Amino acid sequence: MSQIAIVYDESKQRKFCLLEAQGSLETDSASGLQGQRDFATIERLDGDKVQMKIGVHRVQGSVAKLKKPFAVMKKRSDECTTTNDACYDIEAIIKEKIIFKMRPDVVL
């Protein structure tokens, strides 16, 4: 039987959020968005409203809680103990998502 150790350290948590868009994000780069960390600016407005700016485009969205939170895990390269087959650290727990349902506006 395989054993997997999961390590949760709340002091090392980063805040993650899931983005949900109706459509796709396109770029002129041959590699797309892969490896890009900063491609947009998201600003939280009043209540559960948000606004995302990408270049000259702006799109409105809203924040919604996930029915079931889920964890972002990263496999450790070193072994936790000799009795475990693998060991994972929990990087973040995602509890909400940002939903963009509308088409973007052009900001001049």
N, C-alpha and C positions, 0 to 999 in steps of 0.2 A: 504494500500500500504506500502511495506517495504521500509525503507530508509537505505542506507549504506554510511557511511562517509569514505572517503579515504584521508589519511594525507600524504603529500609529503614534506619531508624536505631534500633539496639537500645537506645540510652540513653533514648529517648523512649517505650519500650514500656509499656503499661498491661496489667494482668492481667485478662483476660476469661475467662468460663466460659459454657458453653452449659447452659441449663436444659431438662430434658425432663420433662414431667408427663403423667400419664394423666388427661386431662380438660382443663378450662379454668379460668382465673382470672376471677372475676366481681367487679364493683364496683358500688356504688350511683351512682357518678358517671356523668353522661351521656357524657363523653368516654372512659370506660373507663380503662385504664392508660396511654393515650397521653400522653406527656410527663412521666409520673411517674418519677422516678429512684429514690425510696426507697419501696418498697411492702412489703418484707419484710426480715427479718433471717435470715441464713444463718450457722449456727455449725458449724464442723468439729469432729467428735467423734473418738473413737479410730479409728485406721486409716483406712478409706475411708468411714466413716459421716458423715452430715451431718444437720442438723435445721434446718428452715425454719419461722419463726414469722410469721404474717400475722394481725394483730389478735389475736383470741382463739383462733386455730387454730394447730396445730402438726402438721407432717408429717415423717416420717423418710425419708431417702434415702441414696444412695450415690454415690461418685465413680468414674467410669470413664474410662480414656484413650480418646481418639478413634483410630480406625484410621489416619486420615489427618488431620493438623492442617490448619486452613485459616486464611486471613488476613482480618482486618477492614480494609478499605481505605476511604480518604476521598479524593475527587477534589479536587485543588487548584484554587483559583479563578484563580491566576496560572499562566502557562505556565512549564514547566521550561526548555525550549529551543525554538528556532524550528523544529527538525526533528521534534518530537513533536506528535502530534495531541492528546494528553491526558497528564496527569501525576497519579499517585496516590501518596499516602503510606500506608504500612502502619501502622495504629493499634495493632494487636495480632495476635498469633498464638494461636489457640485450640487447646489441646492436650488438654483434658479436658472432660467434661460431668458434670452432676449429674442423677441420675435419681431421680424421685419416683414410685414405683409404688403406694404405699399411699394409703388415704383419710386425710384429716386428722383429728386428735383435737381436741376442744374443751378448752381450758385455762381453768379457772375460778380 
